[in-house]
């Protein structure tokens, strides 16, 4: 749970900072975190499903 909270806040902060570097004027913190989490799920979910199927 602590790792998830760390990922949510620090990862979201980093993703928002990257949006600012790319030219976004005032990106919303919550939206940046949701987009970052969705992008991470694209990689994580197939891996989890593969491991469940493999076991």
Protein Blocks (a to p, Z undefined) as FASTA:
>chain_A
ZZmmmmmmmmmmmmmmmmmmnopabdcfklmmmmmmmmmmmmmmmmmmmmmmmZZ
